Amino acid sequence: MRKVPAGLWILTFGIVGFLISWLFSDLITLDRNSVVLAYLFVGGAALIGFFRSAPGRFREHLRQSWPAGFLVGLALGALLSVTVVAQPSSPVPSGRDLAWALVWLGLVYGLLDAFLLNIAPVVAVTASDHRSGRLCRRLRQGSLALAASAFVTAAYHLGYSEFRGPQLRQPLIGNAILTAGYIVSGSMVAPLIGHVIMHGASVLHGMETTTQLPPHYPP
């Protein structure tokens, strides 16, 4: 099977991310839960196709440096949760509705974002360049990975009308932090845990006013 260039994968992730957010929130205006369901099927298919073609087994990527990734993920999740609670609060569901929101919008939505916006771009870049040992090469690789993640993050969020303007800066900064955590720790566990904690904090602080859980529609 012919190897797909890293740049083509990154472009694909950007297009897929934009189509998910634009088609299902801006064009069709589905509710948040339905948007995440569409995200799971469409984005999940693209991610599965990518990881099946990427060098090495997915489990090996997941186990790599996981203790460091776990600690870095906890720290980044706590840091980004501060930005969540700094926003205005809104009513929080209770009982089964709260449990469902934490699973669907906290866990599932958070994992999808981490894989599409942070992990897949980094794996695409690093898998295309196995050279290591020199600091300048590693810095170059890390810079390219950050740029790839920023591109996919911007494309995905621009599909939501609420991020077409200065509001785009917040997800760009937040995801740059999570991607840097992955690069520094060498573990994809870092952005996975960080994203899930951030999404969970958004559910507990109020889904209708926290920007980390798009889409939001005018009343």
N, C-alpha and C positions, 0 to 999 in steps of 0.2 A: 504494500500500500504506500502510495506516495505521501511523503510528509507534508503537512499543511504549514506554510510559513507562519511565524508568530504574529507578524503584522496583520495577516488575514484573519487569524483568530480574534485578535483584539478588535479589528474593525467589525467582525461578526458580533462580538459581545456588545459593542456600542450600538449597532443597529438593532439587535434583539432587545436590548434594554430600552432603547427609545421607543420601539414599537409597542412593547408591553405597557409602558406608562402612558404613551400618547393614545394608543388605540383604545385601551380599556378604561382610562380615566378621563381623557380630554375629549375623545370622539364619542364613545359610548356612555361615559359617566356611570360606570358600575360602582356599587358600594365598595368600601375598603376590603371587606372579606372576599368579595368576588374577584377583585383585582389581584389579591394574593393567590387565589385559586388559579387564575389565568397565568400568573407569574410562575406558579409551581409547575404547571404543565409545559408552557412555552420555554421559560428559562431553564427549567429542569432538563428538558430534552436537549437543549444546546449544551448544557454543562456535562451531561452524561456522554454526549458525543465527543466533547473535548477530552474528558478524562480517560475515555476508552482509547483515544489516539495518542495521549501524552505518554512520554517515556516513564517507565516505572509503574507499579501498581498503586492504586489510590490508597490502599491501607498503609502502604509504606510511607507515602507522603504524610498521612494522618499521624502515624506513630513517630515521625521524625522530630526529635527534640521537643516532645510534647510536654515534659515537666516545665521547661522554660516558657513554652507557649502558654501553658495554663496560668502561670504566675503573671506573665505580661498581659494576658487577656483580662485577668481580674483587675489589674491596675488600670488598664485602658478603659474597661467598662465602668469602673468607678469614676475615672476622670470625665468621661463623656456623659455620665449620669448627672454630673454637676451642671452641664449645659442644658440638660432636660429640665431639672427642677428650677432653673433660672427663668424658664418660660412661664406664662400664665397657666394656671391649672384649670381643669374642667371636670365635670362629673365622671366618676369612676364606677363601672359596674360592680356588682357584688354576686356572691354565690357562684352558681354554675357559669353565669355569664363572664365573671371575672376569670374563672379557671380556663374557660374557652379562649378568652382574649389573650391570656398569658401564653397558652400553647400555640394558638394560631398566629397571633400578631407578634408575640414576643419571641417564641422559639422558631417556628417555621419561617416567618417573614425575616427574622434576624439571620437565620442560616442562609436563606436565599440571597440576601443582600451581601453577606460576607463572601459567599462563593463567587457571585457574579462580579462584584465591585472590587474585591480585594484579592481573593485567592487565584481565580482563573487568570487574570492579567499577569500576575507575578509568575505563575507556573509557566505560562506561555513564553514569557521573556527568558526565564532562567533555563527552560528546557531547550531553547534554541542556541544557548551558548554555555557549553560545559567547561569553559576555561576558568581556572581558579588559581589561587596562589599569589597573585599580585594584587596589591591593594587598589591600584588604579583600575584594574579590570573589574574588581568587585564593586567599586564605587560606580563605575559606568553601568554595570548591570543593575545595581540598585536604583540608580537614577532613571534608567529606562523603564524599570518595573513601576516606579512611582508615577512616571508620566503616563504609562499605559493604564494604570488604575484611575488616574485623574480623567483621562479621556472617556473611559467607560462610565465612570461616575457622572460626569457632566452630561453625556448623551442620555443616560437613563433618567436623570432628574429633569432634564429639559423637556421630557415628554409630559411632565406635570406642569400645568400652567402656573402653579404657585411658585415655581422655581425659576421662572424666566425673568431674571433681573438680578439685583444684588443678593437676593435670597439664595442664589446658587452657591455663594461663597461658603455658607455653613456646611453643607454636605461635602464640599470639596475639601475643606479643612479636616472635618471629622474622619472622612475616609482616608485621607493622607496619613493621619495619625495611626489608624488601624493597619493600613498597608505597611507603614514603617515598622509597626510592631511585629508584623509577619517577617519582614526582611531581617530585622535585628535578631529576633529570637530563632529564626529558621524553622518556625513551626506554624502551620496553618491553624492550629488550635487557638492562637492568639486572636486573630480577627473573628473567629467563630464565637468565642466566649465574649469578646468585647462587644460585638454587634448584638448578641442575644441579651446581654445585660442592659445595653442602651435601649433596646426595644422594650424590654420588660419594664424598665424605669418609665418609659413613655406611657405604657399602659396604665401603670399605677399613678402617674401624675395627671393623666387626662388625655385621651386619644384625640380629642377634637381640637386641642390647642398646641400639641407638641409636633413640631415640624418633622420629627424623625419617623412619623407614621403617615405618610401620604397615601391616598389623596385626601384633601380637604376641599369641600365645596361650599360656596357662599350660601348662607341661609336663604 
